[in-house]
Amino acid sequence: DYKGNSVGFVIPEDLSDRLRELAQGQGVTLYSVLLSSVAVLLGKYANQDDIVIGSPHANRDHYQTGGLIGFFINTLVNRVRLTKGQSFMDLIRDVHEDQVEAQAHQDFPFEQLLEHLSVERDPSRHPLF
């Protein structure tokens, strides 16, 4: 039925510190580590190896928008492919590279992307994730 829900939780401080150390040691962001973890969880839960997750991104890359008040959010599509034999370290580096690439193209209009991909619109769900 496409109804969503939310689950709140708190990451203990010691685990948070270890996750930050992992990210720093791999030269990636904490977000990339967490996104990779969520992708693995969803992959196991859904028994899928191709996971697509939408994530909001603050779209204020141009200095002209810095002082403006308003909603400047773009949704990035994160496609994560889980493969047998892939280490978690490889996964987080791949996810990080995909994030960097997606952010480099975040100004591309979403409607043009859908048109280019020939995505059929269904108002009951998001067209990509």
C-alpha positions as CSV (number, residue, x, y, z in Angstrom):
1,D,0.0,0.0,0.0
2,Y,3.1,2.2,0.0
3,K,2.3,3.6,3.4
4,G,5.5,4.7,5.2
5,N,6.5,4.7,8.8
6,S,9.4,5.8,10.9
7,V,11.5,4.1,13.5
8,G,13.4,6.1,16.0
9,F,16.6,4.9,17.7
10,V,19.7,6.2,19.4
11,I,23.2,5.1,18.4
12,P,25.3,4.8,21.6
13,E,28.2,7.3,21.8
14,D,30.9,4.6,21.7
15,L,29.4,3.1,18.5
16,S,29.0,6.5,17.0
17,D,32.7,7.2,17.7
18,R,33.7,3.9,16.1
19,L,31.6,4.6,13.0
20,R,33.2,8.0,12.6
21,E,36.6,6.4,12.9
22,L,35.7,3.9,10.2
23,A,34.5,6.7,7.9
24,Q,37.7,8.7,8.5
25,G,39.9,5.6,8.1
26,Q,38.3,4.9,4.7
27,G,38.3,8.5,3.6
28,V,34.6,8.7,3.3
29,T,31.8,10.5,5.1
30,L,29.8,9.1,8.0
31,Y,26.8,9.4,5.8
32,S,28.3,7.0,3.3
33,V,28.9,4.5,6.1
34,L,25.4,4.8,7.4
35,L,23.8,4.7,3.9
36,S,25.8,1.5,3.1
37,S,24.5,0.0,6.4
38,V,20.9,0.8,5.5
39,A,21.4,-0.6,2.0
40,V,22.7,-3.9,3.5
41,L,19.8,-4.0,6.0
42,L,17.2,-3.4,3.3
43,G,18.9,-5.9,0.9
44,K,18.8,-8.6,3.6
45,Y,15.3,-7.8,4.7
46,A,13.9,-7.7,1.1
47,N,16.2,-10.4,-0.3
48,Q,17.3,-8.0,-3.0
49,D,20.8,-7.0,-4.3
50,D,19.7,-3.8,-6.1
51,I,18.6,-1.2,-3.6
52,V,17.4,2.3,-4.4
53,I,17.2,4.8,-1.6
54,G,16.1,8.5,-1.9
55,S,17.9,11.0,0.4
56,P,17.4,14.7,0.8
57,H,20.3,17.0,0.0
58,A,20.6,20.7,0.9
59,N,20.7,22.3,-2.5
60,R,22.6,25.5,-1.6
61,D,25.8,25.1,-3.6
62,H,25.6,28.6,-5.2
63,Y,26.6,31.5,-3.0
64,Q,23.6,33.5,-4.3
65,T,21.3,31.2,-2.4
66,G,23.2,31.4,0.9
67,G,21.2,34.3,2.3
68,L,17.8,33.3,0.9
69,I,15.0,31.9,3.1
70,G,13.2,29.0,1.5
71,F,13.1,25.3,0.8
72,F,16.2,24.4,-1.3
73,I,16.1,20.6,-1.0
74,N,16.8,18.2,-3.8
75,T,16.3,14.5,-3.5
76,L,19.2,12.3,-4.6
77,V,18.6,8.8,-5.9
78,N,21.1,6.4,-4.3
79,R,21.4,3.1,-6.2
80,V,23.4,0.5,-4.2
81,R,24.3,-2.8,-5.8
82,L,25.2,-5.6,-3.3
83,T,27.4,-8.3,-4.8
84,K,28.6,-11.6,-3.4
85,G,32.2,-11.4,-2.3
86,Q,32.0,-7.6,-1.9
87,S,33.6,-6.4,1.4
88,F,31.8,-3.8,3.4
89,M,34.8,-1.5,3.0
90,D,34.5,-1.8,-0.8
91,L,30.8,-1.1,-0.5
92,I,31.2,2.1,1.5
93,R,33.8,3.4,-0.9
94,D,31.5,2.6,-3.9
95,V,28.6,4.3,-2.1
96,H,30.7,7.3,-1.3
97,E,31.8,7.6,-4.9
98,D,28.2,7.4,-6.1
99,Q,27.3,10.2,-3.6
100,V,30.0,12.5,-4.9
101,E,28.9,11.8,-8.5
102,A,25.2,12.4,-7.6
103,Q,26.0,15.7,-5.9
104,A,28.0,16.9,-8.8
105,H,24.9,16.6,-11.0
106,Q,22.3,17.7,-8.4
107,D,21.3,20.8,-10.4
108,F,19.9,18.6,-13.2
109,P,16.1,19.2,-13.2
110,F,14.3,16.2,-11.9
111,E,11.5,16.4,-14.4
112,Q,14.1,16.3,-17.2
113,L,15.7,13.2,-15.7
114,L,12.3,11.4,-15.6
115,E,11.7,12.4,-19.2
116,H,15.2,11.3,-20.3
117,L,14.7,7.9,-18.5
118,S,11.1,7.6,-20.0
119,V,9.7,6.9,-16.6
120,E,6.0,6.5,-16.5
121,R,4.4,8.6,-13.8
122,D,2.2,7.1,-11.1
123,P,0.9,9.6,-8.6
124,S,0.5,6.9,-5.9
125,R,4.3,6.5,-5.5
126,H,7.7,8.1,-6.2
127,P,8.9,7.4,-9.8
128,L,12.4,6.2,-8.9
129,F,12.5,4.8,-5.3
